[in-house]
């Protein structure tokens, strides 16, 4: 497919978002490993793979089916994809060229969702009144490793959701460096709500869980702002314990800090940094592990997940919120079948 190389200037409200450093120290425990082995991993044979289950009712089912029948995609799913694991150099050789192979599916999905995929071919730099955003072009290896899972995650969303979100572009860079007075930090994602209406992503990440977390986290920031040009949500905030107060914002929480398990209502420490980060983390957890999020043992987490579900249903009442479509049931079925059940819930896969 043709890619566009020119970028308009980015003028954006500051949005403190996740950075790789925050999750870089997450290591799956022995308990996680046992739990993963107990899950039946999808095996795609050399013959045509025909998905089974209710998620066939997802809007982009035909594209998902076509994608999964690509030879390199079968290797990607069967031999490389593992919860909370990163793609290694020797593994990459097995799927080298996958980006070129799945270009027809990329083109179909982006056309259907009325989105543009922009992959700049030269260093990017933008200076606003308050910050500077820089990034280098994504490498071929970046695209091979990053785009397949990004495409699978994007395929979850119906056209009505993307249209309502007003997201117009997904921009892929190798890295994103955010700088302002007395602050310089790497970002894994950046939602630009104003001029370009883009989700900007750093493609150098190799951890499957983190790639998905960042994507859905940034999407929520986008719709949370576009909905009413505010991050406020009194119903959500009132679910916290009475004496709780959020921290100093996501941009000031760059290192991994283990969640204090005595603090109820949060899925990780980063969630405690700001209301908007708490909501975005609950959302990525809800999309990544809908069955567990909606029935979590932590009653406050469960109520927060149900509040975000309510918000999303109202936001896209003609798509996700349309009862007869049963989006959430289809999503649960999709996650179960594809072992895409992972998120940062107190540092563990769900």
C-alpha angles and dihedrals in degrees: 000000000000116000127206119233105186121090127196118224114282117232109178143164107242112265119187105218139171123293128200091241091065094064100026094104097053110123123180111244126226088257090055090050092052090047091051093049089054090061117088106240117220111251117200111202127213087260123078112295115224111189117227128207142056094297085081082087092065110116094243098042095124091054091048090051092049091047094051092052093061109110096231092044089058089056091045092055100036104039108021112028112092129154113264092358129122129226110254126214094250090050092051090063088065094059100031108143096026093126090061091045095054097043092108090058091045090052093047095049096045091047092049092049092042092237132138123223110213121192109177116215096205137045113289125217131168128177118199129180092273109020147020124229119198135173143164126230117274114254125234088252090052091055094047093051101035109035100061095060091039089055092049091051094046090050090066092072124084120229091249091061094051092046092051091047091058090220106154104172144027110208119198120204130165092236140357120217115191117195138175137148109322092351135088122163143155118249128200093200140010128192110213104195102175125049106007096023089214142151104222115201137189108226100192091089115108102182111103096210093050094047090057095041093054094047096052092038091057093044089056093049087053098051092037089060098037092050096069105342090255139089093215121123114165094183091056096043093050089062090073121093111274098250096047122114126182121242133242099296136278095281089065094051104072103138131069113261118177114242115253100238091208087068104087125206103039133098095204141353093263088065090065093060098079142348092248091051092048091053093045092050093048088050095052088047091050092050093042099043107014096163094051096040093053092048101034120159088229100078093205092052089049092050091048091051091050090048091053089046089053090050093050092047090053093043093055102025092156094054124015092017095049102111098211090057092060091204094173094051090049091049092052089051091049093051093047094051097046101039087234087141105127138112140142100276104158086329096303138104111253 
